[in-house]
Amino acid sequence: MSIVQNVAIDCANAYELARFWSEATGGPLHPEDRPGDEETQVLLPEGPVLHFNQVPEPKTAKNRLHLCLRPRSSREEEVERLLALGATLVADRRRADGTGWAVLADPEGNEFCVLRSESERAATTP
């Protein structure tokens, strides 16, 4: 049995992408990380570390693994906040009845999902 230590994300600019994800999750950057570093980390309060690895090749296809975020605010407020941070809307899977999710991409094109908050889930669960 193993423990997941981190989720590694290849990217073009490790520090800048880590800054986006630090803002998105509220987790701080590792205190030793600096602009220009080829490896940076976002320290999440729960779960594994987000580890950003600078690589020379660009992203060329859809992610086979992605993060799903469950906001503390409403899903709509979180989508708007993330768009203001530099994310883009990739696919809108939100439904009129309040269910569903939104697929966004970070500034380097890595897809991630924004789910409903716990309170929104409770309000739409029979």
N, C-alpha and C positions, 0 to 999 in steps of 0.2 A: 504494500500500500504506500502511496506517495502523497505529498501535500503539494498543491499548486503554489509555487513560489511567486511567479509573475506571469503576466501576459505580455509577450514581446510583440512589438509593432514596428515593422520596417518602415522607414520614412526618409524623406530627402533632407529635412531639417529637424533633428531630434529635439533640440531645445525649444524651438518655436511650436512644434506640434505638442510637446509636453505642456507648454504654457496654455494652449487651447484646452487640453484635457484637464489641466489643473482647475481652470475656470469652470469647465463643464461639470466636473465632479465635486469641486470644493476641496479636493485633496491637495496638499502642498507639494511643490517640487522638492526633490531631495535637497537638503541644505547645501550640499557640495556642488550641485549642478550650476553651470554657467553658460551664457551664450557661446556658441561655437563648439560645445561638447558634442561628441559623436554618439554618446549614450547618456540618456537622462531618465529619470524616474518620477512618477507621480505616486505619492504614498497615500493610498486609500485608507480610510478609517476602518473599513471592514473588507475582507477579501484580499486577493493578491495585488501586488504592486503592478502598475502599468509601466512597462519598460520600453523605451523608445530607442531604436537602433538605427543610426544613419547608414543608409546603403546607397550605392551608386546608381542602381537601376530604378526606373520609375514604376509605379503601380500600373499594371496592364489589364487586370481583369477584376471581376467582382470578388469581394472577400469571401473566403470559404469559412471564416470564423469572424464573428462580429460581436460587439458589446450591445447589450440591451439595458437601457437606463429606465429606472422607475423613479419618477420625480416625487419630491415631497409636496410640491405645488401641483397645480393641475397640469395635465398633459399639454393643453394649449399654451399655458403660460411658459412651460419649459421649452416647447418647440420655438416660441417667439424669442425666448432668452438665448437659446443656442444659435438661432439664425443671426441674432445681433452680434454674437461672438465670432461669427464667420462660417458657420455651418451652412449647408445648402440642402434644400428639400429634394430628395431623390424620388420617393414614392409616397403617396398619401393613402394609407390603408385605414384611415379613420372612418367610422360609420356613423350614420345619422342617429343611431340609438346610443351613441357614446362609447361603443366598444371599438376595438381596433388599435392601430398604432401608426406612427409616422416613421418613415425611413429617411434619415438624414445622412449627410457625408461631412466629415471633418474637412479642414482646409486643404488636406492633401488627397481627398477623395475616398477615404476609408469610410464605408457605410456603417451606420449604427442605428438602432431603433430607440424610439421614445415610446414607452408604454403608458398605460393609465396609472395614476397614483393609486395607493391602497384605498383611499376614500372613494375615488371614482369607481374602482372595481366593486366595492361594497354596495354602491348605489345602483349598479346595473346587474348585480347578481341576485337571482331569485331566491 
